[in-house]
Amino acid sequence: MNTHHLKNLIKINNSIFDAGREHYKNAGLTYAEVPHIVGITGACENVDTLFKIRNRQDIPLFFTQTGQLSLEQLLQCLPGIYTIIHSGRDEEDEDNRHLRQFMLIEEEFDWSFVDKDPAAYDEETMYEHLLRHIESAVKAMIRKALEDNAEMLSDDYKRDTNKLKEALDQPFFRMDYGEAVELLKKNGFPDLSWGNDLKAEHEATVVGLLNADGTERPVFIMRYPEHIKFFNMKVSGKNPDVVLSADLIFPYAGEGVGSAVREPDGERLEKRLLGSTMFKLHKERGGELEDFRWYLDLVKSKQTHPHAGYGLGNERLVQYILGSQDIRECSTFGALKN
């Protein structure tokens, strides 16, 4: 075991979590616990990677991938919530891009953070504030990691910390999914089509092209096709082919944040769920619509205001801070095993 590297990871994570807690507190959000053993509603887009948990009654229970829907439920009580969980993904392999267990920092906030008048709700304004929430939180965490660990990053990992400082001083890049596809078609991926999911190599190419001047700024890829994203992402009122989603792509690490404005209309939400690939697979495995009933009923009841949120993969952020090509080197779980 490389105890020196393990110690460094603990220090960087401590800085990230300290900064996160301070940032969210100052922003008016409240920390809340969410369950780690859940039903199907603990899945992200891919129910195929849920870890199933055996139990005495043989109830379909899983190790959660996200606390998102639980956080949304808590918005009945408070307008802004965040949490930190262990997310489990039953990946076929752990490799330089994928971990089976990692830390996930999640935030949900409602319209009252933008405007106290519910009648003034505007989905595009909500979307803009979502991007601002993500960027300000990520920058707060990077800034603290640099303040506490700049010498260690430079000496032990030969990290050019000026690149990180430059990223803090400039806005993150923004590019619509459709623009990204066109850029990629002209730069090595001529067969890529609108509607294809972007792979790690696509994301890395976009980041490299936008940072061709030598900077290392993260990139928001925005407004993905609705059919490849989670069922509760809000379909754009301007363009029904896309959802108000954004993935934040880090240099070195790839996708570090997944986010979206949530669908506030209960009937539309249920229709999206029933038509999703996720639900089709769930049904093939013996699941039913009632497994989502508590969440559907919550949205239909209007007990929560329109809201938005995101999940930040902690190890992907650490990978960006370290400038590492291998996410396994950025996990304390992985460091403990070596």
C-alpha positions as CSV (number, residue, x, y, z in Angstrom):
1,M,0.0,0.0,0.0
2,N,1.3,3.5,-0.9
3,T,0.5,5.2,2.4
4,H,1.9,8.5,1.2
5,H,-0.5,8.6,-1.7
6,L,-3.3,7.5,0.5
7,K,-2.6,10.3,2.9
8,N,-2.6,12.8,0.0
9,L,-6.0,11.6,-1.1
10,I,-7.4,11.9,2.3
11,K,-6.2,15.5,2.5
12,I,-7.6,16.4,-0.9
13,N,-11.0,14.9,0.0
14,N,-11.0,16.7,3.3
15,S,-10.5,20.0,1.5
16,I,-13.3,19.2,-1.0
17,F,-15.8,18.2,1.6
18,D,-14.9,21.2,3.9
19,A,-15.3,23.5,0.9
20,G,-18.6,21.8,-0.1
21,R,-20.1,22.1,3.3
22,E,-19.2,25.8,3.6
23,H,-20.3,26.6,0.1
24,Y,-23.7,24.9,0.5
25,K,-24.3,26.5,3.9
26,N,-23.5,29.9,2.5
27,A,-25.8,29.3,-0.4
28,G,-28.7,28.5,1.9
29,L,-28.8,24.7,1.4
30,T,-29.3,22.2,4.2
31,Y,-27.5,18.8,4.5
32,A,-29.8,15.8,4.7
33,E,-29.2,12.0,4.8
34,V,-30.8,9.8,2.2
35,P,-31.2,6.0,2.2
36,H,-28.5,3.8,0.8
37,I,-30.6,0.7,0.4
38,V,-33.4,1.5,-2.0
39,G,-35.8,0.2,-4.6
40,I,-35.6,0.9,-8.3
41,T,-35.9,4.6,-7.7
42,G,-32.2,4.6,-6.6
43,A,-31.1,4.0,-10.2
44,C,-29.7,6.5,-12.6
45,E,-30.3,6.0,-16.4
46,N,-28.9,2.4,-16.3
47,V,-30.8,-0.1,-14.1
48,D,-28.4,-2.7,-15.5
49,T,-25.7,-1.6,-13.1
50,L,-27.6,-1.7,-9.9
51,F,-26.1,-3.9,-7.1
52,K,-28.9,-6.1,-5.8
53,I,-29.0,-6.7,-2.1
54,R,-30.2,-10.1,-0.7
55,N,-32.7,-10.0,2.1
56,R,-34.9,-12.3,4.1
57,Q,-38.2,-11.4,2.3
58,D,-36.6,-11.4,-1.2
59,I,-37.8,-7.8,-1.8
60,P,-36.0,-6.2,-4.8
61,L,-33.6,-3.9,-2.9
62,F,-30.5,-2.3,-4.3
63,F,-27.4,-0.3,-3.2
64,T,-28.2,3.2,-4.3
65,Q,-26.6,4.9,-7.3
66,T,-28.1,8.3,-6.5
67,G,-30.0,10.0,-3.7
68,Q,-31.7,12.3,-6.3
69,L,-35.3,11.2,-5.9
70,S,-35.0,11.1,-2.2
71,L,-33.6,14.7,-2.2
72,E,-36.5,15.7,-4.4
73,Q,-38.9,14.3,-1.8
74,L,-37.2,16.4,0.9
75,L,-37.9,19.6,-1.0
76,Q,-41.4,19.3,0.5
77,C,-39.8,20.6,3.7
78,L,-36.9,22.8,2.6
79,P,-36.1,24.7,-0.6
80,G,-32.6,23.5,-1.0
81,I,-30.9,20.2,0.0
82,Y,-27.6,18.5,-0.5
83,T,-26.1,15.2,0.5
84,I,-22.9,13.1,0.1
85,I,-23.4,9.3,-0.6
86,H,-21.5,6.2,-1.6
87,S,-22.7,5.4,-5.1
88,G,-22.5,1.8,-6.3
89,R,-22.3,0.7,-9.9
90,D,-22.1,-3.0,-10.8
91,E,-19.7,-2.3,-13.7
92,E,-18.4,-5.3,-15.7
93,D,-14.8,-4.1,-15.0
94,E,-13.1,-1.5,-13.0
95,D,-10.7,0.4,-15.3
96,N,-9.1,3.8,-15.7
97,R,-12.6,5.3,-16.3
98,H,-15.0,3.3,-14.0
99,L,-15.3,2.5,-10.3
100,R,-17.8,0.2,-8.6
101,Q,-18.0,2.5,-5.6
102,F,-17.4,6.2,-5.4
103,M,-18.5,9.3,-3.5
104,L,-21.3,11.4,-5.0
105,I,-22.1,15.0,-3.9
106,E,-25.7,15.9,-4.8
107,E,-27.8,19.1,-4.7
108,E,-31.4,19.8,-5.4
109,F,-32.9,23.3,-5.2
110,D,-36.3,24.8,-6.1
111,W,-37.5,27.9,-7.9
112,S,-37.6,30.0,-4.7
113,F,-33.8,30.2,-4.9
114,V,-34.3,32.1,-8.1
115,D,-37.5,34.1,-7.5
116,K,-40.0,34.1,-4.6
117,D,-42.9,34.4,-7.0
118,P,-44.0,30.9,-8.1
119,A,-46.0,32.4,-11.0
120,A,-42.8,33.8,-12.4
121,Y,-41.3,30.3,-13.0
122,D,-39.3,30.1,-16.3
123,E,-37.6,26.9,-17.2
124,E,-34.7,28.6,-19.1
125,T,-34.0,30.8,-16.1
126,M,-34.0,27.8,-13.9
127,Y,-31.6,26.0,-16.2
128,E,-29.2,29.0,-16.2
129,H,-29.2,29.0,-12.4
130,L,-28.5,25.3,-12.4
131,L,-25.4,25.8,-14.4
132,R,-24.3,28.6,-12.1
133,H,-24.9,26.4,-9.0
134,I,-22.7,23.7,-10.5
135,E,-19.9,26.0,-11.5
136,S,-19.8,27.9,-8.2
137,A,-19.8,24.7,-6.2
138,V,-17.0,23.0,-8.3
139,K,-14.9,26.1,-8.2
140,A,-15.3,26.4,-4.4
141,M,-14.0,22.9,-4.0
142,I,-11.1,23.3,-6.4
143,R,-10.1,26.6,-4.8
144,K,-10.0,25.0,-1.3
145,A,-8.0,22.0,-2.6
146,L,-5.5,24.4,-4.1
147,E,-5.3,26.5,-0.9
148,D,-4.6,23.5,1.2
149,N,-2.6,21.3,-1.1
150,A,-0.8,23.3,-3.8
151,E,2.7,22.3,-2.8
152,M,1.8,18.6,-2.5
153,L,0.1,18.7,-5.9
154,S,3.1,20.3,-7.5
155,D,5.8,18.2,-5.7
156,D,4.2,14.8,-5.6
157,Y,2.1,14.8,-8.8
158,K,3.9,17.4,-10.9
159,R,0.6,19.1,-11.4
160,D,0.7,22.5,-13.0
161,T,-1.5,24.3,-10.5
162,N,-1.5,27.4,-12.6
163,K,-3.8,25.6,-15.0
164,L,-6.3,25.0,-12.2
165,K,-6.0,28.7,-11.1
166,E,-6.7,29.8,-14.6
167,A,-9.8,27.6,-14.7
168,L,-11.0,29.3,-11.5
169,D,-10.6,32.8,-13.0
170,Q,-12.6,32.0,-16.2
171,P,-16.1,30.8,-16.9
172,F,-16.4,27.1,-17.9
173,F,-16.9,26.4,-21.5
174,R,-20.5,25.8,-22.7
175,M,-21.6,23.9,-25.8
176,D,-24.9,22.4,-26.9
177,Y,-24.9,18.6,-27.6
178,G,-25.8,19.3,-31.3
179,E,-22.8,21.7,-31.6
180,A,-20.6,19.1,-30.0
181,V,-21.7,16.4,-32.5
182,E,-20.9,18.8,-35.4
183,L,-17.5,19.6,-34.0
184,L,-16.7,15.9,-33.5
185,K,-17.8,15.0,-37.1
186,K,-15.2,17.5,-38.4
187,N,-12.5,16.2,-36.0
188,G,-12.2,12.5,-36.3
189,F,-15.7,11.1,-35.9
190,P,-17.4,11.5,-39.3
191,D,-19.9,8.7,-38.6
192,L,-21.3,10.3,-35.4
193,S,-24.9,11.2,-35.7
194,W,-27.3,13.4,-33.7
195,G,-28.9,11.1,-31.1
196,N,-25.8,9.0,-30.4
197,D,-24.7,9.0,-26.8
198,L,-21.3,10.6,-26.4
199,K,-18.5,8.3,-25.3
200,A,-15.4,9.1,-23.2
201,E,-13.3,9.6,-26.3
202,H,-15.9,12.0,-27.7
203,E,-15.9,14.0,-24.5
204,A,-12.1,14.1,-24.3
205,T,-11.9,15.3,-27.9
206,V,-14.4,18.2,-27.2
207,V,-12.4,19.2,-24.1
208,G,-9.1,19.1,-26.0
209,L,-10.4,21.1,-28.9
210,L,-11.9,23.9,-26.7
211,N,-8.7,24.0,-24.7
212,A,-6.4,24.1,-27.7
213,D,-4.7,27.2,-26.3
214,G,-3.3,25.1,-23.5
215,T,-5.9,26.0,-20.8
216,E,-7.6,23.2,-18.9
217,R,-11.2,24.5,-18.4
218,P,-14.1,22.1,-17.8
219,V,-16.8,22.0,-20.5
220,F,-20.6,22.0,-20.1
221,I,-22.2,19.9,-22.8
222,M,-25.8,20.9,-22.7
223,R,-29.3,19.9,-24.0
224,Y,-28.9,16.2,-24.8
225,P,-31.5,14.3,-26.8
226,E,-34.4,13.4,-24.6
227,H,-34.4,9.7,-25.5
228,I,-30.9,9.0,-24.1
229,K,-31.4,10.8,-20.7
230,F,-33.2,10.0,-17.4
231,F,-37.0,10.2,-17.6
232,N,-37.5,13.1,-15.2
233,M,-35.3,15.5,-17.0
234,K,-37.4,18.5,-18.3
235,V,-38.1,18.4,-22.0
236,S,-37.3,21.8,-23.5
237,G,-40.3,24.0,-24.2
238,K,-38.2,25.5,-27.1
239,N,-37.1,22.2,-28.6
240,P,-39.0,19.0,-27.6
241,D,-36.2,16.9,-29.0
242,V,-33.9,17.8,-26.1
243,V,-34.0,18.0,-22.3
244,L,-32.7,20.7,-20.1
245,S,-29.7,18.7,-19.0
246,A,-26.0,19.4,-18.8
247,D,-22.9,17.2,-18.2
248,L,-19.8,18.9,-17.0
249,I,-16.7,17.3,-18.6
250,F,-13.4,17.7,-16.8
251,P,-10.0,17.6,-18.5
252,Y,-8.3,14.2,-17.7
253,A,-11.4,12.8,-16.0
254,G,-14.4,13.1,-18.4
255,E,-17.9,13.5,-17.2
256,G,-17.9,14.7,-13.6
257,V,-21.3,16.1,-13.2
258,G,-24.7,15.1,-14.5
259,S,-27.6,17.6,-14.1
260,A,-31.0,18.7,-15.2
261,V,-34.1,20.8,-14.6
262,R,-36.6,18.2,-13.3
263,E,-40.0,17.7,-14.9
264,P,-42.6,19.4,-12.7
265,D,-45.7,18.1,-14.5
266,G,-46.8,14.7,-13.0
267,E,-48.7,13.5,-16.1
268,R,-45.9,14.3,-18.4
269,L,-43.4,12.7,-16.0
270,E,-45.4,9.4,-16.0
271,K,-45.6,9.4,-19.7
272,R,-41.9,9.9,-20.1
273,L,-41.2,7.1,-17.6
274,L,-43.5,4.6,-19.4
275,G,-41.8,5.4,-22.7
276,S,-38.2,5.1,-21.4
277,T,-35.7,2.3,-22.1
278,M,-35.1,2.2,-18.4
279,F,-38.7,1.3,-17.6
280,K,-38.8,-1.2,-20.4
281,L,-35.9,-3.1,-18.9
282,H,-37.4,-2.8,-15.4
283,K,-40.7,-4.3,-16.6
284,E,-38.9,-7.2,-18.4
285,R,-37.3,-8.0,-15.1
286,G,-40.7,-8.2,-13.3
287,G,-41.0,-4.6,-12.2
288,E,-44.0,-2.4,-12.5
289,L,-45.1,1.2,-12.5
290,E,-46.1,1.0,-8.8
291,D,-42.4,0.8,-8.0
292,F,-42.3,4.5,-8.9
293,R,-45.7,5.4,-7.5
294,W,-44.5,7.4,-4.4
295,Y,-42.3,9.6,-6.6
296,L,-45.0,10.1,-9.3
297,D,-47.6,10.9,-6.7
298,L,-45.3,13.4,-5.0
299,V,-44.8,15.4,-8.3
300,K,-48.5,15.2,-9.1
301,S,-49.4,16.5,-5.7
302,K,-47.5,19.7,-6.3
303,Q,-46.0,19.4,-2.8
304,T,-42.7,20.4,-4.3
305,H,-42.0,23.5,-6.4
306,P,-40.3,23.2,-9.8
307,H,-36.7,22.4,-9.1
308,A,-33.3,21.3,-10.5
309,G,-30.3,19.4,-9.4
310,Y,-27.1,17.5,-10.1
311,G,-24.7,14.9,-8.9
312,L,-20.9,15.5,-8.7
313,G,-18.6,12.5,-8.8
314,N,-16.0,13.2,-6.2
315,E,-13.3,10.9,-7.7
316,R,-13.7,12.5,-11.1
317,L,-13.1,15.9,-9.5
318,V,-10.0,14.5,-7.7
319,Q,-8.8,13.1,-11.0
320,Y,-9.0,16.6,-12.5
321,I,-7.3,18.2,-9.6
322,L,-4.4,15.6,-9.7
323,G,-4.2,15.6,-13.5
324,S,-4.4,11.8,-13.4
325,Q,-5.3,9.6,-16.4
326,D,-6.6,6.8,-14.1
327,I,-9.6,7.2,-11.8
328,R,-8.5,4.2,-9.7
329,E,-5.6,6.3,-8.5
330,C,-8.0,8.9,-7.2
331,S,-10.1,6.6,-5.0
332,T,-9.3,6.0,-1.3
333,F,-11.0,2.7,-1.7
334,G,-8.6,1.8,-4.5
335,A,-5.6,3.1,-2.6
336,L,-6.5,0.9,0.4
337,K,-6.5,-2.2,-1.8
338,N,-3.1,-1.6,-3.3
